[in-house]
Amino acid sequence: MKKKNKKLQKVVGTLDEYVRAWRKASRADEIASHGRAVSFARVHVSKKVYNRKRDRKIEW
């Protein structure tokens, strides 16, 4: 039998832990650069679409 190197046997972490750490670092960088969290997945709402709530809003 061949002896395995301990460095090869050492598990760095699961994929979930890696992704979680990457997202946490990315969010921290985003907050540092923009001053707040920025939503990139938000859908752009057209101003031409009828919106009763926006139309009834009282402007001061």
All heavy atoms as TSV, in Angstrom:
chain	resi	resn	atom	element	x	y	z
A	1	MET	N	N	0.825	-1.186	0.000
A	1	MET	CA	C	0.000	0.000	0.000
A	1	MET	C	C	0.870	1.250	0.000
A	1	MET	O	O	1.899	1.295	0.648
A	1	MET	CB	C	-0.893	0.044	1.236
A	1	MET	CG	C	-1.956	-1.018	1.284
A	1	MET	SD	S	-2.910	-0.819	2.760
A	1	MET	CE	C	-4.374	-0.198	2.066
A	2	LYS	N	N	0.422	2.239	-0.695
A	2	LYS	CA	C	1.121	3.515	-0.723
A	2	LYS	C	C	0.585	4.403	0.387
A	2	LYS	O	O	-0.604	4.399	0.699
A	2	LYS	CB	C	0.910	4.208	-2.059
A	2	LYS	CG	C	1.553	3.506	-3.219
A	2	LYS	CD	C	1.333	4.304	-4.473
A	2	LYS	CE	C	1.968	3.629	-5.665
A	2	LYS	NZ	N	1.752	4.380	-6.891
A	3	LYS	N	N	1.496	5.145	0.985
A	3	LYS	CA	C	1.069	6.100	1.996
A	3	LYS	C	C	0.636	7.381	1.311
A	3	LYS	O	O	1.301	7.863	0.399
A	3	LYS	CB	C	2.209	6.400	2.969
A	3	LYS	CG	C	2.555	5.238	3.857
A	3	LYS	CD	C	3.609	5.646	4.852
A	3	LYS	CE	C	3.937	4.492	5.768
A	3	LYS	NZ	N	4.955	4.862	6.757
A	4	LYS	N	N	-0.471	7.911	1.746
A	4	LYS	CA	C	-0.974	9.153	1.164
A	4	LYS	C	C	-0.390	10.347	1.905
A	4	LYS	O	O	-0.170	10.294	3.111
A	4	LYS	CB	C	-2.502	9.210	1.234
A	4	LYS	CG	C	-3.178	8.201	0.348
A	4	LYS	CD	C	-4.661	8.385	0.376
A	4	LYS	CE	C	-5.350	7.395	-0.541
A	4	LYS	NZ	N	-6.796	7.543	-0.521
A	5	ASN	N	N	-0.150	11.377	1.181
A	5	ASN	CA	C	0.367	12.604	1.753
A	5	ASN	C	C	-0.732	13.271	2.577
A	5	ASN	O	O	-1.883	13.361	2.153
A	5	ASN	CB	C	0.830	13.527	0.631
A	5	ASN	CG	C	1.620	14.699	1.143
A	5	ASN	OD1	O	1.725	14.911	2.346
A	5	ASN	ND2	N	2.184	15.463	0.238
A	6	LYS	N	N	-0.405	13.748	3.770
A	6	LYS	CA	C	-1.408	14.369	4.635
A	6	LYS	C	C	-1.975	15.648	4.035
A	6	LYS	O	O	-3.110	16.013	4.270
A	6	LYS	CB	C	-0.825	14.654	6.015
A	6	LYS	CG	C	-0.679	13.424	6.862
A	6	LYS	CD	C	-0.417	13.782	8.288
A	6	LYS	CE	C	-0.422	12.535	9.131
A	6	LYS	NZ	N	-0.388	12.839	10.545
A	7	LYS	N	N	-1.184	16.366	3.239
A	7	LYS	CA	C	-1.677	17.588	2.621
A	7	LYS	C	C	-2.795	17.277	1.630
A	7	LYS	O	O	-3.730	18.049	1.469
A	7	LYS	CB	C	-0.549	18.327	1.909
A	7	LYS	CG	C	0.427	18.972	2.846
A	7	LYS	CD	C	1.466	19.758	2.097
A	7	LYS	CE	C	2.445	20.403	3.058
A	7	LYS	NZ	N	3.479	21.150	2.332
A	8	LEU	N	N	-2.695	16.137	0.961
A	8	LEU	CA	C	-3.734	15.765	0.013
A	8	LEU	C	C	-5.000	15.310	0.722
A	8	LEU	O	O	-6.095	15.450	0.214
A	8	LEU	CB	C	-3.231	14.658	-0.919
A	8	LEU	CG	C	-2.074	15.036	-1.842
A	8	LEU	CD1	C	-1.624	13.834	-2.631
A	8	LEU	CD2	C	-2.492	16.161	-2.777
A	9	GLN	N	N	-4.857	14.747	1.908
A	9	GLN	CA	C	-6.007	14.238	2.649
A	9	GLN	C	C	-6.775	15.358	3.347
A	9	GLN	O	O	-7.952	15.209	3.649
A	9	GLN	CB	C	-5.548	13.228	3.700
A	9	GLN	CG	C	-5.055	11.931	3.110
A	9	GLN	CD	C	-4.578	10.977	4.182
A	9	GLN	OE1	O	-4.379	11.379	5.328
A	9	GLN	NE2	N	-4.393	9.724	3.816
A	10	LYS	N	N	-6.117	16.467	3.616
A	10	LYS	CA	C	-6.757	17.556	4.347
A	10	LYS	C	C	-7.876	18.166	3.511
A	10	LYS	O	O	-7.686	18.522	2.361
A	10	LYS	CB	C	-5.724	18.629	4.680
A	10	LYS	CG	C	-6.278	19.753	5.530
A	10	LYS	CD	C	-5.201	20.747	5.873
A	10	LYS	CE	C	-5.762	21.875	6.690
A	10	LYS	NZ	N	-4.743	22.888	6.976
A	11	VAL	N	N	-9.051	18.277	4.104
A	11	VAL	CA	C	-10.205	18.848	3.421
A	11	VAL	C	C	-10.269	20.332	3.746
A	11	VAL	O	O	-10.282	20.722	4.915
A	11	VAL	CB	C	-11.508	18.140	3.862
A	11	VAL	CG1	C	-12.703	18.787	3.211
A	11	VAL	CG2	C	-11.444	16.662	3.537
A	12	VAL	N	N	-10.285	21.153	2.731
A	12	VAL	CA	C	-10.306	22.596	2.929
A	12	VAL	C	C	-11.679	23.045	3.408
A	12	VAL	O	O	-11.820	23.862	4.296
A	12	VAL	CB	C	-9.931	23.322	1.626
A	12	VAL	CG1	C	-10.073	24.823	1.787
A	12	VAL	CG2	C	-8.519	22.962	1.226
A	13	GLY	N	N	-12.713	22.506	2.852
A	13	GLY	CA	C	-14.074	22.858	3.218
A	13	GLY	C	C	-15.009	22.385	2.125
A	13	GLY	O	O	-14.575	22.033	1.029
A	14	THR	N	N	-16.269	22.393	2.424
A	14	THR	CA	C	-17.239	21.961	1.429
A	14	THR	C	C	-17.504	23.096	0.446
A	14	THR	O	O	-17.118	24.243	0.669
A	14	THR	CB	C	-18.560	21.550	2.094
A	14	THR	OG1	O	-19.108	22.686	2.763
A	14	THR	CG2	C	-18.352	20.420	3.075
A	15	LEU	N	N	-18.137	22.762	-0.621
A	15	LEU	CA	C	-18.466	23.754	-1.637
A	15	LEU	C	C	-19.423	24.802	-1.082
A	15	LEU	O	O	-19.317	25.987	-1.394
A	15	LEU	CB	C	-19.080	23.068	-2.856
A	15	LEU	CG	C	-19.418	23.950	-4.037
A	15	LEU	CD1	C	-18.150	24.594	-4.584
A	15	LEU	CD2	C	-20.100	23.165	-5.125
A	16	ASP	N	N	-20.355	24.375	-0.229
A	16	ASP	CA	C	-21.305	25.324	0.372
A	16	ASP	C	C	-20.586	26.367	1.218
A	16	ASP	O	O	-20.933	27.556	1.183
A	16	ASP	CB	C	-22.324	24.585	1.243
A	16	ASP	CG	C	-23.246	23.714	0.427
A	16	ASP	OD1	O	-23.425	24.014	-0.773
A	16	ASP	OD2	O	-23.794	22.753	0.980
A	17	GLU	N	N	-19.594	25.949	1.988
A	17	GLU	CA	C	-18.844	26.885	2.820
A	17	GLU	C	C	-18.065	27.871	1.947
A	17	GLU	O	O	-17.973	29.052	2.264
A	17	GLU	CB	C	-17.885	26.136	3.734
A	17	GLU	CG	C	-18.578	25.322	4.807
A	17	GLU	CD	C	-17.618	24.455	5.578
A	17	GLU	OE1	O	-16.426	24.384	5.207
A	17	GLU	OE2	O	-18.047	23.839	6.561
A	18	TYR	N	N	-17.517	27.379	0.844
A	18	TYR	CA	C	-16.758	28.233	-0.077
A	18	TYR	C	C	-17.668	29.288	-0.691
A	18	TYR	O	O	-17.328	30.470	-0.720
A	18	TYR	CB	C	-16.129	27.368	-1.166
A	18	TYR	CG	C	-15.418	28.165	-2.230
A	18	TYR	CD1	C	-14.169	28.725	-1.983
A	18	TYR	CD2	C	-15.991	28.370	-3.469
A	18	TYR	CE1	C	-13.506	29.462	-2.948
A	18	TYR	CE2	C	-15.344	29.110	-4.445
A	18	TYR	CZ	C	-14.105	29.646	-4.172
A	18	TYR	OH	O	-13.466	30.382	-5.136
A	19	VAL	N	N	-18.846	28.868	-1.146
A	19	VAL	CA	C	-19.783	29.800	-1.774
A	19	VAL	C	C	-20.265	30.826	-0.753
A	19	VAL	O	O	-20.373	32.015	-1.043
A	19	VAL	CB	C	-20.975	29.048	-2.394
A	19	VAL	CG1	C	-22.057	29.999	-2.838
A	19	VAL	CG2	C	-20.503	28.196	-3.558
A	20	ARG	N	N	-20.552	30.377	0.466
A	20	ARG	CA	C	-21.021	31.280	1.519
A	20	ARG	C	C	-19.963	32.334	1.847
A	20	ARG	O	O	-20.271	33.517	1.991
A	20	ARG	CB	C	-21.368	30.482	2.768
A	20	ARG	CG	C	-22.070	31.305	3.832
A	20	ARG	CD	C	-22.513	30.457	5.020
A	20	ARG	NE	N	-23.515	29.498	4.619
A	20	ARG	CZ	C	-23.399	28.175	4.781
A	20	ARG	NH1	N	-22.334	27.655	5.339
A	20	ARG	NH2	N	-24.361	27.371	4.399
A	21	ALA	N	N	-18.705	31.913	1.932
A	21	ALA	CA	C	-17.622	32.856	2.223
A	21	ALA	C	C	-17.436	33.834	1.070
A	21	ALA	O	O	-17.184	35.026	1.286
A	21	ALA	CB	C	-16.330	32.091	2.479
A	22	TRP	N	N	-17.548	33.352	-0.166
A	22	TRP	CA	C	-17.392	34.221	-1.348
A	22	TRP	C	C	-18.497	35.283	-1.379
A	22	TRP	O	O	-18.246	36.455	-1.640
A	22	TRP	CB	C	-17.432	33.367	-2.601
A	22	TRP	CG	C	-17.272	34.171	-3.844
A	22	TRP	CD1	C	-18.268	34.600	-4.661
A	22	TRP	CD2	C	-16.072	34.691	-4.398
A	22	TRP	NE1	N	-17.756	35.334	-5.695
A	22	TRP	CE2	C	-16.410	35.406	-5.561
A	22	TRP	CE3	C	-14.742	34.617	-4.022
A	22	TRP	CZ2	C	-15.454	36.038	-6.346
A	22	TRP	CZ3	C	-13.797	35.249	-4.817
A	22	TRP	CH2	C	-14.162	35.947	-5.958
A	23	ARG	N	N	-19.741	34.873	-1.102
A	23	ARG	CA	C	-20.864	35.821	-1.107
A	23	ARG	C	C	-20.725	36.858	0.000
A	23	ARG	O	O	-21.037	38.038	-0.194
A	23	ARG	CB	C	-22.183	35.072	-0.947
A	23	ARG	CG	C	-22.597	34.330	-2.179
A	23	ARG	CD	C	-23.906	33.632	-1.969
A	23	ARG	NE	N	-24.297	32.919	-3.166
A	23	ARG	CZ	C	-25.294	32.046	-3.220
A	23	ARG	NH1	N	-25.994	31.781	-2.154
A	23	ARG	NH2	N	-25.581	31.437	-4.349
A	24	LYS	N	N	-20.259	36.421	1.169
A	24	LYS	CA	C	-20.082	37.344	2.287
A	24	LYS	C	C	-19.032	38.398	1.952
A	24	LYS	O	O	-19.217	39.588	2.216
A	24	LYS	CB	C	-19.676	36.557	3.531
A	24	LYS	CG	C	-19.617	37.380	4.787
A	24	LYS	CD	C	-19.328	36.510	5.992
A	24	LYS	CE	C	-19.285	37.323	7.252
A	24	LYS	NZ	N	-18.978	36.511	8.433
A	25	ALA	N	N	-17.925	37.972	1.346
A	25	ALA	CA	C	-16.867	38.908	0.966
A	25	ALA	C	C	-17.345	39.847	-0.137
A	25	ALA	O	O	-17.051	41.043	-0.112
A	25	ALA	CB	C	-15.634	38.135	0.506
A	26	SER	N	N	-18.101	39.315	-1.088
A	26	SER	CA	C	-18.611	40.132	-2.185
A	26	SER	C	C	-19.572	41.195	-1.669
A	26	SER	O	O	-19.531	42.350	-2.101
A	26	SER	CB	C	-19.311	39.243	-3.209
A	26	SER	OG	O	-19.919	40.010	-4.209
A	27	ARG	N	N	-20.428	40.809	-0.736
A	27	ARG	CA	C	-21.387	41.762	-0.166
A	27	ARG	C	C	-20.660	42.853	0.616
A	27	ARG	O	O	-21.021	44.030	0.542
A	27	ARG	CB	C	-22.378	41.028	0.731
A	27	ARG	CG	C	-23.477	41.913	1.274
A	27	ARG	CD	C	-24.526	41.067	1.966
A	27	ARG	NE	N	-25.565	41.868	2.532
A	27	ARG	CZ	C	-26.645	42.297	1.899
A	27	ARG	NH1	N	-26.813	41.987	0.631
A	27	ARG	NH2	N	-27.551	43.022	2.504
A	28	ALA	N	N	-19.625	42.476	1.364
A	28	ALA	CA	C	-18.852	43.464	2.126
A	28	ALA	C	C	-18.172	44.455	1.182
A	28	ALA	O	O	-18.142	45.662	1.458
A	28	ALA	CB	C	-17.826	42.759	3.001
A	29	ASP	N	N	-17.635	43.962	0.064
A	29	ASP	CA	C	-17.016	44.849	-0.919
A	29	ASP	C	C	-18.042	45.797	-1.538
A	29	ASP	O	O	-17.770	46.969	-1.774
A	29	ASP	CB	C	-16.340	44.045	-2.028
A	29	ASP	CG	C	-15.119	43.298	-1.530
A	29	ASP	OD1	O	-14.597	43.669	-0.459
A	29	ASP	OD2	O	-14.696	42.352	-2.223
A	30	GLU	N	N	-19.232	45.267	-1.808
A	30	GLU	CA	C	-20.303	46.069	-2.408
A	30	GLU	C	C	-20.735	47.193	-1.471
A	30	GLU	O	O	-20.906	48.335	-1.889
A	30	GLU	CB	C	-21.482	45.149	-2.714
A	30	GLU	CG	C	-22.681	45.816	-3.307
A	30	GLU	CD	C	-23.799	44.818	-3.549
A	30	GLU	OE1	O	-23.584	43.866	-4.305
A	30	GLU	OE2	O	-24.872	45.003	-2.957
A	31	ILE	N	N	-20.886	46.879	-0.195
A	31	ILE	CA	C	-21.290	47.883	0.784
A	31	ILE	C	C	-20.185	48.921	0.962
A	31	ILE	O	O	-20.451	50.115	1.103
A	31	ILE	CB	C	-21.658	47.215	2.123
A	31	ILE	CG1	C	-22.954	46.411	1.950
A	31	ILE	CG2	C	-21.819	48.237	3.238
A	31	ILE	CD1	C	-23.318	45.565	3.132
A	32	ALA	N	N	-18.933	48.475	0.906
A	32	ALA	CA	C	-17.817	49.410	1.046
A	32	ALA	C	C	-17.746	50.383	-0.141
A	32	ALA	O	O	-17.450	51.561	0.026
A	32	ALA	CB	C	-16.512	48.644	1.164
A	33	SER	N	N	-18.049	49.884	-1.345
A	33	SER	CA	C	-17.928	50.738	-2.530
A	33	SER	C	C	-19.148	51.623	-2.749
A	33	SER	O	O	-19.023	52.769	-3.176
A	33	SER	CB	C	-17.671	49.894	-3.773
A	33	SER	OG	O	-18.755	49.031	-4.019
A	34	HIS	N	N	-20.360	51.121	-2.458
A	34	HIS	CA	C	-21.586	51.876	-2.723
A	34	HIS	C	C	-22.187	52.525	-1.478
A	34	HIS	O	O	-23.070	53.364	-1.588
A	34	HIS	CB	C	-22.647	50.968	-3.357
A	34	HIS	CG	C	-22.267	50.477	-4.712
A	34	HIS	ND1	N	-22.291	51.269	-5.825
A	34	HIS	CD2	C	-21.847	49.258	-5.143
A	34	HIS	CE1	C	-21.918	50.574	-6.884
A	34	HIS	NE2	N	-21.628	49.361	-6.490
A	35	GLY	N	N	-21.773	52.086	-0.314
A	35	GLY	CA	C	-22.325	52.629	0.916
A	35	GLY	C	C	-23.580	51.913	1.385
A	35	GLY	O	O	-24.062	52.155	2.476
A	36	ARG	N	N	-24.120	51.039	0.560
A	36	ARG	CA	C	-25.304	50.249	0.917
A	36	ARG	C	C	-25.367	49.043	-0.011
A	36	ARG	O	O	-24.635	48.968	-0.989
A	36	ARG	CB	C	-26.578	51.069	0.773
A	36	ARG	CG	C	-26.843	51.553	-0.639
A	36	ARG	CD	C	-28.104	52.403	-0.717
A	36	ARG	NE	N	-28.297	52.922	-2.055
A	36	ARG	CZ	C	-28.970	52.281	-3.002
A	36	ARG	NH1	N	-29.503	51.106	-2.766
A	36	ARG	NH2	N	-29.110	52.816	-4.197
A	37	ALA	N	N	-26.248	48.105	0.314
A	37	ALA	CA	C	-26.409	46.928	-0.533
A	37	ALA	C	C	-27.149	47.324	-1.808
A	37	ALA	O	O	-28.108	48.093	-1.769
A	37	ALA	CB	C	-27.179	45.847	0.211
A	38	VAL	N	N	-26.709	46.831	-2.952
A	38	VAL	CA	C	-27.302	47.161	-4.233
A	38	VAL	C	C	-27.966	45.911	-4.789
A	38	VAL	O	O	-27.355	44.853	-4.845
A	38	VAL	CB	C	-26.243	47.669	-5.230
A	38	VAL	CG1	C	-26.867	47.989	-6.570
A	38	VAL	CG2	C	-25.543	48.889	-4.678
A	39	SER	N	N	-29.232	46.026	-5.194
A	39	SER	CA	C	-29.965	44.901	-5.751
A	39	SER	C	C	-29.775	44.882	-7.257
A	39	SER	O	O	-30.202	45.796	-7.964
A	39	SER	CB	C	-31.453	45.002	-5.410
A	39	SER	OG	O	-32.154	43.955	-6.019
A	40	PHE	N	N	-29.144	43.828	-7.765
A	40	PHE	CA	C	-28.920	43.702	-9.197
A	40	PHE	C	C	-30.024	42.885	-9.854
A	40	PHE	O	O	-30.170	42.903	-11.067
A	40	PHE	CB	C	-27.569	43.036	-9.473
A	40	PHE	CG	C	-26.412	43.886	-9.072
A	40	PHE	CD1	C	-25.697	43.615	-7.923
A	40	PHE	CD2	C	-26.037	44.969	-9.831
A	40	PHE	CE1	C	-24.624	44.392	-7.551
A	40	PHE	CE2	C	-24.967	45.771	-9.477
A	40	PHE	CZ	C	-24.258	45.473	-8.332
A	41	ALA	N	N	-30.806	42.160	-9.078
A	41	ALA	CA	C	-31.826	41.270	-9.625
A	41	ALA	C	C	-33.202	41.925	-9.704
A	41	ALA	O	O	-34.154	41.305	-10.141
A	41	ALA	CB	C	-31.917	39.998	-8.782
A	42	ARG	N	N	-33.306	43.177	-9.272
A	42	ARG	CA	C	-34.596	43.852	-9.265
A	42	ARG	C	C	-35.036	44.154	-10.694
A	42	ARG	O	O	-34.248	44.599	-11.530
A	42	ARG	CB	C	-34.511	45.127	-8.450
A	42	ARG	CG	C	-35.839	45.827	-8.268
A	42	ARG	CD	C	-35.731	46.987	-7.336
A	42	ARG	NE	N	-34.644	47.867	-7.726
A	42	ARG	CZ	C	-34.108	48.769	-6.933
A	42	ARG	NH1	N	-34.511	48.899	-5.712
A	42	ARG	NH2	N	-33.126	49.544	-7.368
A	43	VAL	N	N	-36.305	43.939	-10.972
A	43	VAL	CA	C	-36.854	44.182	-12.298
A	43	VAL	C	C	-37.136	45.662	-12.464
A	43	VAL	O	O	-37.670	46.319	-11.573
A	43	VAL	CB	C	-38.151	43.366	-12.494
A	43	VAL	CG1	C	-38.767	43.637	-13.850
A	43	VAL	CG2	C	-37.872	41.890	-12.326
A	44	HIS	N	N	-36.792	46.205	-13.630
A	44	HIS	CA	C	-37.055	47.609	-13.921
A	44	HIS	C	C	-38.545	47.793	-14.201
A	44	HIS	O	O	-39.116	47.113	-15.042
A	44	HIS	CB	C	-36.245	48.051	-15.146
A	44	HIS	CG	C	-36.547	49.446	-15.573
A	44	HIS	ND1	N	-36.091	50.544	-14.880
A	44	HIS	CD2	C	-37.279	49.929	-16.590
A	44	HIS	CE1	C	-36.527	51.636	-15.477
A	44	HIS	NE2	N	-37.244	51.301	-16.520
A	45	VAL	N	N	-39.172	48.706	-13.478
A	45	VAL	CA	C	-40.596	48.967	-13.646
A	45	VAL	C	C	-40.763	50.160	-14.585
A	45	VAL	O	O	-40.195	51.232	-14.356
A	45	VAL	CB	C	-41.259	49.271	-12.286
A	45	VAL	CG1	C	-42.738	49.552	-12.472
A	45	VAL	CG2	C	-41.054	48.112	-11.338
A	46	SER	N	N	-41.546	49.965	-15.622
A	46	SER	CA	C	-41.774	51.028	-16.596
A	46	SER	C	C	-42.699	52.086	-16.009
A	46	SER	O	O	-43.660	51.780	-15.309
A	46	SER	CB	C	-42.396	50.448	-17.859
A	46	SER	OG	O	-42.735	51.474	-18.760
A	47	LYS	N	N	-42.432	53.347	-16.317
A	47	LYS	CA	C	-43.281	54.435	-15.851
A	47	LYS	C	C	-44.574	54.513	-16.657
A	47	LYS	O	O	-45.538	55.139	-16.236
A	47	LYS	CB	C	-42.539	55.767	-15.961
A	47	LYS	CG	C	-41.377	55.880	-15.014
A	47	LYS	CD	C	-40.679	57.217	-15.154
A	47	LYS	CE	C	-39.493	57.304	-14.221
A	47	LYS	NZ	N	-38.750	58.562	-14.382
A	48	LYS	N	N	-44.596	53.879	-17.809
A	48	LYS	CA	C	-45.776	53.910	-18.662
A	48	LYS	C	C	-46.874	52.952	-18.201
A	48	LYS	O	O	-48.023	53.108	-18.581
A	48	LYS	CB	C	-45.394	53.569	-20.099
A	48	LYS	CG	C	-44.479	54.600	-20.729
A	48	LYS	CD	C	-44.130	54.210	-22.137
A	48	LYS	CE	C	-43.207	55.230	-22.760
A	48	LYS	NZ	N	-42.850	54.864	-24.131
A	49	VAL	N	N	-46.509	51.986	-17.391
A	49	VAL	CA	C	-47.483	51.004	-16.918
A	49	VAL	C	C	-48.370	51.649	-15.858
A	49	VAL	O	O	-47.898	52.409	-15.005
A	49	VAL	CB	C	-46.757	49.770	-16.332
A	49	VAL	CG1	C	-47.726	48.799	-15.718
A	49	VAL	CG2	C	-45.946	49.096	-17.408
A	50	TYR	N	N	-49.661	51.348	-15.893
A	50	TYR	CA	C	-50.611	51.901	-14.938
A	50	TYR	C	C	-50.274	51.413	-13.539
A	50	TYR	O	O	-50.118	50.218	-13.302
A	50	TYR	CB	C	-52.037	51.485	-15.309
A	50	TYR	CG	C	-53.066	51.940	-14.302
A	50	TYR	CD1	C	-53.408	53.276	-14.204
A	50	TYR	CD2	C	-53.696	51.029	-13.462
A	50	TYR	CE1	C	-54.346	53.701	-13.291
A	50	TYR	CE2	C	-54.633	51.443	-12.544
A	50	TYR	CZ	C	-54.963	52.779	-12.454
A	50	TYR	OH	O	-55.876	53.199	-11.556
A	51	ASN	N	N	-50.162	52.343	-12.602
A	51	ASN	CA	C	-49.848	52.020	-11.222
A	51	ASN	C	C	-50.731	52.883	-10.338
A	51	ASN	O	O	-50.482	54.071	-10.156
A	51	ASN	CB	C	-48.362	52.296	-10.945
A	51	ASN	CG	C	-47.958	51.840	-9.574
A	51	ASN	OD1	O	-48.793	51.532	-8.723
A	51	ASN	ND2	N	-46.653	51.798	-9.345
A	52	ARG	N	N	-51.788	52.266	-9.804
A	52	ARG	CA	C	-52.757	53.020	-9.027
A	52	ARG	C	C	-52.143	53.641	-7.776
A	52	ARG	O	O	-52.425	54.772	-7.417
A	52	ARG	CB	C	-53.912	52.094	-8.641
A	52	ARG	CG	C	-54.988	52.777	-7.854
A	52	ARG	CD	C	-56.114	51.834	-7.568
A	52	ARG	NE	N	-57.139	52.500	-6.793
A	52	ARG	CZ	C	-58.338	52.032	-6.604
A	52	ARG	NH1	N	-58.680	50.877	-7.131
A	52	ARG	NH2	N	-59.215	52.689	-5.892
A	53	LYS	N	N	-51.256	52.878	-7.118
A	53	LYS	CA	C	-50.647	53.380	-5.890
A	53	LYS	C	C	-49.793	54.621	-6.158
A	53	LYS	O	O	-49.837	55.604	-5.421
A	53	LYS	CB	C	-49.794	52.285	-5.259
A	53	LYS	CG	C	-49.260	52.632	-3.896
A	53	LYS	CD	C	-48.577	51.436	-3.280
A	53	LYS	CE	C	-48.143	51.746	-1.868
A	53	LYS	NZ	N	-47.528	50.579	-1.236
A	54	ARG	N	N	-49.020	54.619	-7.216
A	54	ARG	CA	C	-48.176	55.755	-7.545
A	54	ARG	C	C	-49.025	56.941	-8.002
A	54	ARG	O	O	-48.749	58.088	-7.675
A	54	ARG	CB	C	-47.188	55.368	-8.645
A	54	ARG	CG	C	-46.188	56.477	-8.960
A	54	ARG	CD	C	-45.342	56.150	-10.165
A	54	ARG	NE	N	-46.185	56.079	-11.351
A	54	ARG	CZ	C	-46.035	55.181	-12.331
A	54	ARG	NH1	N	-45.084	54.283	-12.264
A	54	ARG	NH2	N	-46.846	55.178	-13.368
A	55	ASP	N	N	-50.095	56.688	-8.760
A	55	ASP	CA	C	-50.940	57.759	-9.276
A	55	ASP	C	C	-51.739	58.451	-8.178
A	55	ASP	O	O	-52.043	59.632	-8.276
A	55	ASP	CB	C	-51.896	57.216	-10.344
A	55	ASP	CG	C	-51.150	56.764	-11.587
A	55	ASP	OD1	O	-49.975	57.137	-11.744
A	55	ASP	OD2	O	-51.734	56.031	-12.395
A	56	ARG	N	N	-52.100	57.721	-7.134
A	56	ARG	CA	C	-52.900	58.306	-6.054
A	56	ARG	C	C	-52.037	58.982	-4.991
A	56	ARG	O	O	-52.555	59.625	-4.087
A	56	ARG	CB	C	-53.729	57.218	-5.392
A	56	ARG	CG	C	-54.806	56.681	-6.320
A	56	ARG	CD	C	-55.663	55.727	-5.595
A	56	ARG	NE	N	-56.305	56.438	-4.494
A	56	ARG	CZ	C	-57.511	56.215	-4.052
A	56	ARG	NH1	N	-58.250	55.291	-4.645
A	56	ARG	NH2	N	-58.009	56.881	-3.057
A	57	LYS	N	N	-50.729	58.857	-5.075
A	57	LYS	CA	C	-49.832	59.419	-4.079
A	57	LYS	C	C	-49.917	60.944	-4.083
A	57	LYS	O	O	-49.935	61.583	-5.136
A	57	LYS	CB	C	-48.412	58.983	-4.380
A	57	LYS	CG	C	-47.420	59.269	-3.287
A	57	LYS	CD	C	-46.057	58.799	-3.727
A	57	LYS	CE	C	-45.494	57.884	-2.688
A	57	LYS	NZ	N	-44.146	57.431	-3.014
A	58	ILE	N	N	-49.998	61.532	-2.897
A	58	ILE	CA	C	-50.065	62.984	-2.765
A	58	ILE	C	C	-48.654	63.532	-2.696
A	58	ILE	O	O	-47.849	63.109	-1.870
A	58	ILE	CB	C	-50.833	63.383	-1.490
A	58	ILE	CG1	C	-52.269	62.865	-1.547
A	58	ILE	CG2	C	-50.810	64.896	-1.295
A	58	ILE	CD1	C	-53.038	63.050	-0.266
A	59	GLU	N	N	-48.340	64.465	-3.571
A	59	GLU	CA	C	-47.021	65.082	-3.569
A	59	GLU	C	C	-47.114	66.429	-2.855
A	59	GLU	O	O	-47.984	67.227	-3.116
A	59	GLU	CB	C	-46.539	65.281	-4.994
A	59	GLU	CG	C	-46.329	63.985	-5.731
A	59	GLU	CD	C	-45.812	64.213	-7.128
A	59	GLU	OE1	O	-45.266	65.300	-7.390
A	59	GLU	OE2	O	-45.968	63.314	-7.946
A	60	TRP	N	N	-46.207	66.678	-1.967
A	60	TRP	CA	C	-46.202	67.917	-1.191
A	60	TRP	C	C	-45.308	68.912	-1.810
A	60	TRP	O	O	-44.271	68.818	-2.186
A	60	TRP	CB	C	-45.780	67.645	0.243
A	60	TRP	CG	C	-46.760	66.797	0.966
A	60	TRP	CD1	C	-46.734	65.454	1.081
A	60	TRP	CD2	C	-47.947	67.232	1.620
A	60	TRP	NE1	N	-47.813	65.014	1.797
A	60	TRP	CE2	C	-48.573	66.080	2.144
A	60	TRP	CE3	C	-48.536	68.463	1.834
A	60	TRP	CZ2	C	-49.747	66.141	2.850
A	60	TRP	CZ3	C	-49.704	68.517	2.549
A	60	TRP	CH2	C	-50.312	67.356	3.047
